[in-house]
Amino acid sequence: MTETSRRGADKIAWASAHMPLLAALREELLKERPFSGRRIAMSIHLEAKTACLAMLLRDGGAEVAVTGSNPLSTQDDVATALAEEEGVVVHARRGVDEEEYTEHLRAVLATRPHAILDDGGDLVALLDPPYDELVGGCEETTTGVARLHALHREGRLRFPMFAVNDARMKHLFDNRYGTGQSVWDAIMRSTNRLVAGSRVVVVGYGWCGRGIALRAAGLGARVTVCEVDPVRAVEARMDGFDVAPVADAVREADFLVTATGCVDAVDEKALAHARDGLLLANAGHFDVEVPVETLSRLATSERKPREGIVEYLLDDGRRLYVLGEGRLVNLVLGDGHPIEIMDISFAVQTLTLRHLLESPPLPPGVYDVPATIDRDVASRKLRSLGICIDSLSPAQQAYLDHA
């Protein structure tokens, strides 16, 4: 075993030791082998936790091929260990350009998978037209599900996809608590700056934005939320946060984090009002929310004061800082979501893939994860925590059924 492979194997072992749901599922899958004879292609942020998922699917009998879902989120030591020690086909490395990134996506699709596990929708976008062996797949991100619905409206989604992101046991925990903790972990690790007493701006108040704002407040920051949805803006206010347009909020901001899934979450008008020293980070899937190209055009000089941070010096003397090239900050500059969070999400993924492959063929479309899977994963999580809850009596169930 090489030193690189050993480092990756140690990371995988650490993650696996803290994933009780996947451990229990592994025992079941090793006995039942529900994925035998099936090929599964994964496009995912390739690090220790996702390696555990790939190994679980392999243990269930699948032939697994994996690539990254972001040019900067692959951890090379984990990718090496997965390929050299675990027998998983890997096409991924950190720091690829767009051409090589697409080549890797095409390489895993060349295995002609029966099912795909997508993170952001890049595999689906390349699968046109599909082939006969393809049964369908799962999508685990907000951005990816939005892309699926757009493709379906346009008549371009030619196979069934399950919106794993919309499962309650996914977005209520992964998007909120996972994103909330991992974003601030990455920001604090890369900047070594104090959050307590600072002014934080969170752009977007979906489940990810909620988590980012909640954790910032917990660290002692004063938080302002920026939203275009009036309902979410009211919710943010009632959750105790200030609410303002981006161009106003940046005037006093120390940190700004985007989580919108949309282009130009911060525009040139807002940059004109940004406070000297503002740190900008993106928590959305694609690098389209923080205006890196605009800053490059406006800047008189650029430099890297710390690893993963670029300083843009503007002609009026203000310095603005972009973390992780404007890409997904918690994975570019951190390890992604906490292990226990991904244990939950990957249990949902695994059971949904099994449901897909064992069900009668479905017509093209975007499907909800069955509620039975949500309840199953929730029950497994409670058992892993040693928690018991009440159940409805027959009389209570009858009352509710006829209410």
Backbone hydrogen bonds, N-H to C=O, Kabsch-Sander energy under -0.5 kcal/mol:
donor,donor_aa,acceptor,acceptor_aa,energy
6,R,2,T,-2.5
7,R,3,E,-2.3
8,G,4,T,-2.1
9,A,5,S,-2.7
10,D,6,R,-2.4
11,K,7,R,-1.9
12,I,8,G,-2.4
13,A,9,A,-2.6
14,W,10,D,-2.2
15,A,11,K,-2.3
16,S,12,I,-2.8
17,A,13,A,-1.9
18,H,15,A,-1.6
19,M,16,S,-1.5
23,A,19,M,-1.9
24,A,20,P,-2.2
25,L,21,L,-2.3
26,R,22,L,-2.5
27,E,23,A,-1.5
28,E,24,A,-1.5
29,L,25,L,-3.1
30,L,26,R,-2.6
31,K,27,E,-1.2
32,E,28,E,-2.5
33,R,29,L,-3.0
35,F,60,G,-2.6
36,S,33,R,-1.5
37,G,61,G,-0.8
38,R,35,F,-2.2
40,I,63,E,-2.7
41,A,115,A,-2.2
42,M,65,A,-2.9
43,S,117,L,-2.6
44,I,42,M,-0.5
44,I,67,T,-2.4
46,L,44,I,-0.8
47,E,45,H,-1.2
51,A,47,E,-2.1
52,C,48,A,-1.6
53,L,49,K,-1.4
54,A,50,T,-2.4
55,M,51,A,-2.4
56,L,52,C,-2.0
57,L,53,L,-2.4
58,R,54,A,-2.1
59,D,55,M,-2.5
60,G,56,L,-1.3
61,G,58,R,-2.1
62,A,57,L,-2.1
63,E,38,R,-2.7
64,V,62,A,-0.6
65,A,40,I,-2.2
66,V,89,V,-3.0
67,T,42,M,-2.4
68,G,91,H,-0.6
73,S,70,N,-1.3
74,T,70,N,-0.6
75,Q,46,L,-2.6
76,D,74,T,-0.7
79,A,75,Q,-2.4
80,T,76,D,-2.5
81,A,77,D,-2.2
82,L,78,V,-2.6
83,A,79,A,-1.9
84,E,80,T,-3.2
85,E,81,A,-2.4
86,E,81,A,-0.9
86,E,82,L,-0.6
87,G,83,A,-0.5
88,V,82,L,-1.9
89,V,64,V,-1.9
91,H,66,V,-2.9
95,G,71,P,-2.9
96,V,71,P,-0.8
96,V,93,R,-0.8
101,Y,97,D,-2.6
102,T,98,E,-2.2
103,E,99,E,-2.0
104,H,100,E,-2.3
105,L,101,Y,-1.7
106,R,102,T,-2.4
107,A,103,E,-2.0
108,V,104,H,-1.8
109,L,105,L,-1.7
110,A,106,R,-1.4
111,T,108,V,-1.0
112,R,109,L,-2.0
114,H,39,R,-2.4
115,A,39,R,-1.7
116,I,136,G,-1.5
117,L,41,A,-2.8
118,D,116,I,-0.6
118,D,138,C,-3.0
125,A,121,G,-1.9
126,L,122,D,-1.0
126,L,123,L,-0.6
127,L,123,L,-1.0
127,L,124,V,-0.8
128,D,126,L,-1.6
134,L,131,Y,-1.1
135,V,114,H,-3.3
136,G,114,H,-1.2
137,G,160,P,-1.4
138,C,116,I,-2.2
139,E,162,F,-2.4
140,E,118,D,-1.7
145,V,141,T,-2.3
146,A,142,T,-2.1
147,R,143,T,-2.0
148,L,144,G,-2.2
149,H,145,V,-2.4
150,A,146,A,-2.0
151,L,147,R,-2.6
152,H,148,L,-2.6
153,R,149,H,-2.4
154,E,150,A,-1.8
155,G,152,H,-1.3
156,R,151,L,-3.1
157,L,151,L,-0.8
158,R,156,R,-0.8
161,M,365,G,-2.4
162,F,137,G,-2.8
163,A,367,Y,-3.1
164,V,139,E,-1.0
164,V,162,F,-1.7
165,N,139,E,-1.6
166,D,163,A,-1.2
167,A,164,V,-1.6
170,K,167,A,-1.6
171,H,165,N,-0.6
171,H,167,A,-2.0
172,L,168,R,-1.4
173,F,170,K,-1.0
174,D,170,K,-2.6
175,N,170,K,-0.7
176,R,171,H,-0.9
177,Y,173,F,-1.1
178,G,173,F,-2.2
179,T,174,D,-1.7
180,G,176,R,-1.8
181,Q,177,Y,-2.1
182,S,178,G,-2.5
183,V,179,T,-2.5
184,W,180,G,-1.2
185,D,181,Q,-2.2
186,A,182,S,-2.3
187,I,183,V,-2.4
188,M,184,W,-2.5
189,R,185,D,-2.3
190,S,186,A,-2.3
191,T,187,I,-2.1
192,N,188,M,-2.2
197,G,220,G,-2.6
198,S,195,V,-2.3
200,V,198,S,-0.6
200,V,222,R,-2.7
201,V,255,F,-2.5
202,V,224,T,-2.7
203,V,201,V,-0.5
203,V,257,V,-2.8
204,G,202,V,-0.8
204,G,226,C,-2.7
210,R,206,G,-2.8
211,G,207,W,-1.8
212,I,208,C,-2.3
213,A,209,G,-2.6
214,L,210,R,-2.6
215,R,211,G,-2.3
216,A,212,I,-2.1
217,A,213,A,-2.4
218,G,214,L,-2.0
219,L,215,R,-1.5
220,G,217,A,-1.5
221,A,216,A,-2.4
222,R,198,S,-3.0
223,V,221,A,-0.6
224,T,200,V,-2.7
225,V,242,D,-3.2
226,C,202,V,-2.5
233,A,229,D,-2.2
234,V,230,P,-2.1
235,E,231,V,-2.3
236,A,232,R,-2.7
237,R,233,A,-2.1
238,M,234,V,-2.6
239,D,235,E,-1.6
240,G,237,R,-1.6
241,F,236,A,-2.3
242,D,223,V,-2.0
244,A,225,V,-1.7
248,D,245,P,-0.7
249,A,245,P,-2.6
250,V,246,V,-2.2
251,R,248,D,-1.1
252,E,249,A,-1.0
254,D,199,R,-3.0
255,F,199,R,-1.8
256,L,279,L,-2.5
257,V,201,V,-2.8
258,T,281,A,-2.2
259,A,203,V,-2.7
264,D,288,V,-2.3
265,A,262,C,-0.5
266,V,289,E,-1.6
271,L,267,D,-2.0
272,A,268,E,-1.5
273,H,269,K,-0.5
273,H,270,A,-1.5
274,A,270,A,-0.5
274,A,271,L,-1.0
275,R,250,V,-1.8
277,G,319,R,-3.1
278,L,275,R,-1.9
279,L,254,D,-2.1
280,L,278,L,-0.5
280,L,321,Y,-3.5
281,A,256,L,-2.7
282,N,327,R,-0.6
283,A,258,T,-3.1
288,V,286,F,-1.6
289,E,286,F,-0.6
292,V,290,V,-2.2
295,L,291,P,-2.3
296,S,292,V,-2.3
297,R,293,E,-1.9
298,L,294,T,-2.2
299,A,295,L,-2.2
300,T,313,L,-3.4
301,S,313,L,-1.0
303,R,311,E,-1.6
306,R,309,I,-0.6
309,I,306,R,-2.2
310,V,322,V,-2.2
311,E,303,R,-3.6
312,Y,320,L,-3.2
313,L,301,S,-2.4
313,L,311,E,-0.6
314,L,312,Y,-0.6
314,L,318,R,-3.0
315,D,298,L,-0.5
317,G,314,L,-2.1
320,L,312,Y,-2.2
321,Y,278,L,-2.8
322,V,310,V,-2.4
323,L,280,L,-2.6
324,G,308,G,-3.1
326,G,323,L,-1.8
327,R,324,G,-2.2
329,V,282,N,-3.0
329,V,327,R,-0.5
331,L,328,L,-1.4
332,V,328,L,-2.5
333,L,329,V,-2.2
336,G,330,N,-2.4
341,I,338,P,-0.6
342,M,338,P,-1.8
343,D,339,I,-2.0
344,I,340,E,-1.2
345,S,341,I,-2.1
346,F,342,M,-2.9
347,A,343,D,-1.2
348,V,344,I,-1.9
349,Q,345,S,-2.3
350,T,346,F,-2.5
351,L,347,A,-2.3
352,T,348,V,-2.2
353,L,349,Q,-2.6
354,R,350,T,-2.2
355,H,351,L,-2.2
356,L,352,T,-2.6
357,L,353,L,-2.5
358,E,354,R,-1.8
359,S,355,H,-1.1
359,S,356,L,-0.5
365,G,159,F,-1.1
367,Y,161,M,-3.0
367,Y,365,G,-0.5
373,I,370,P,-1.2
374,D,370,P,-1.3
375,R,371,A,-2.4
376,D,372,T,-2.1
377,V,373,I,-2.7
378,A,374,D,-2.5
379,S,375,R,-2.4
380,R,376,D,-2.3
381,K,377,V,-2.4
382,L,378,A,-2.4
383,R,379,S,-2.3
384,S,380,R,-2.2
385,L,381,K,-1.2
385,L,382,L,-0.5
386,G,383,R,-1.2
387,I,382,L,-2.7
397,Q,393,S,-2.7
398,A,394,P,-2.4
399,Y,395,A,-2.2
400,L,396,Q,-2.4
401,D,397,Q,-2.4
402,H,398,A,-1.1
403,A,400,L,-1.0
